[in-house]
Amino acid sequence: MGPLTAKFGVGLEAAGNYAFTVPNHPNGSHVCEVEVDPDTGEVTVDRYFVVDDVGKALNPMIIAGQIHGGVAQGIGQALIEHVVYDRDSGQMVTGSFMDYGMPRALLFTNFQADLEEVPAKTNPLGVKGIGESGTIGGPPTVINAVINALKPLGVTDIDMPATPMRVWQRIQDAKGGPAAKAA
């Protein structure tokens, strides 16, 4: 391989270190429009918009996939996902996907996701994180939309997940209907 092999070795080696003192925070905005069926409590997500600042977007297609997947997970958490334990034994009763509210494509509308690229000044690539954007922004956005839809009835809060039964019960409580009187 020649005389340089003895002097420099056979393979490539590299070592590096990068430290920053200023944190790097991505940011964004999520907006959701829902419809609530007052007779059943079913929540339908009509429209969902996301704008995220990702710094320098290295691969916009992957970023779009991360945003869509995260928003789907966030909507699922807000509306149907619920871990349930038996009150007496503490045994998990939603221990498999047969028992657990799994988000499906039917639950989702088309998401509109736009990227805002403001390069970070805290790293050489100018990038910011995006992987958890939808999972962090999705649940409060959907729950706030549900509360906003129920606000004319006097509903000011609802626990996650906003299942049809839970939403219907809050509507009945607000109306002072027969279900509220029976409880």
N, C-alpha and C positions, 0 to 999 in steps of 0.2 A: 504494500500500500504506500510505500514511499517513506522518506526520511521524516516527514512531518508527523507521522503516526506516533513515533516514539516521543516526540516533543509535546504534542497536543492531545493525544489519545485518539480513540476510535470513534466515539459517539459525541453527540452534542449534549451539553449540560447548560443549565441556566438556573439562576436563583434570583428571586426578587422579593421585594417587600414594598408595600404601599400603605401608608397610614394617613388618615385625615383627622383633623380636629373639629371640623364643621360637619354636622350630620347632613345627610342627603335625603330629602323628603319628597317623594312624588306626591302629586295632588290631583284631584279631579272633581267632577260633579256628576251626579246621577239624578235623573228625573224619571218618574214613573207615573203613568196614568192607569188607574184600575176602574173596573166596574164591579159593584157588589149587588148581587141578587138578594133583595130583602126577604124573599120568601124562603130561600134555601141557605143563605149565608155564603154562597159560593163567590169567590173572588176571581175575577178574570183580569189578567194583565193585558191591557190594550196596547200600550206603547211604552217603550223603555229607551231612554237616551243616555249615553255616557260620553263624556269628554274627559280624557286623561292626559296629564302632562307626564310623558315618559322620558323626558330629557331627549337625547339623541336616539331615535328609533333605529336599531340595528337591523331588525327584521319585522316589518309591519305585519306580515301575515301571521307570524307566530304571536305577536302582540294581540292581534284581533282575536285569535283563537283563545288566548289566555283571558281576555276580557269577556268573551262570550261564555266560556266555560265557568268563569268565576261568577258572572251575573246569574247564570242558570243555577249554580249552587246556592247563591245568595237568595234567589227567589224561592228555591226549594226549602231552604231553611226558614224563610219568613212564613211560608204558607202551609207546608205539609210535613217537614221532617221533625220527628219528635221521638226522643228516647224515653221509654216508659218503663218504670220499675214497679213491681208488685209492692203494695204498701206494707203488707205483713212480713214478707220474707226478704225483700230487697232484691229479689231475683229480677233480672232484666227480662221483660216480656216482648221487647222488640229486638231480639238478638239476631234475627236474620232478615234478609231482604224480603222475605215473604210477609213479615210483620211490620216492616218499617216503611214509612211513606217516602218512596223513592221518586225524585223528580223525573218526569218524562217529557219528551219533546212537545206533547200536546199541551202542557202547562205554559209553554212559552210563546211569546210573540216574536216578531223579528226585532232584534236589537239594532239600534243605530249607534255606532261607536265611532267617535272621531278622536284623533290624536292631536295633541298640542305639543310641539317639540321646543321646549326651552332648555337648552343644554345645561346640565349641572356643572357648577364650577368647582365641585369638590372631588372630581376624579378625572383622569386623563381622557376617558372616552366620552364624558358628558352624559352618561346614562343615569337613569333612575329606575327603581324597581317598579314592576307592573304585575307580578304574579298573583297578588292577593287583592288587587283592586276591586274586582267584582264581588268577592266574598265579603269584603269589608263594607263596601258601599251599598250592596244589594239589599240586605235585610232591613236596615233602617229606612231606606228609600221606599220599599214596598209597604212596610208597616205604617210609615207616615202617610202614604197615599191612601191606605185603607182607613186610617183614622180621619183623614181629610174627607173621604167619601161619607163617613158616618157622622161627621161633625154636626150636620143639621139636625140629627136625632139627639144630640147631646152626648155622644160617645167621645171620650177624651183619651182613652187608652185601651189597648188590647194586648194580651200576652202572645208571644210567639209559641207555636206556629198559629197563624190566623186561619185555622181550619174552618170549613163551612159550619160545623157545629158551634165552635167558639164564637164566630162572627154572628151567627144567628142568635145565639144566647145573649150577646151584647146588645143586639138590636131589640130583642124582647125585653131585656132589662131596662133599656132606655125608654121604650114605649110604655112600660108598666103593663105589658100584655100578660096573657094567661101563663106563659112559661115563667115569667118573672114572679108571679104570685105563687106558683107551685113550688118554687125553689126555696 
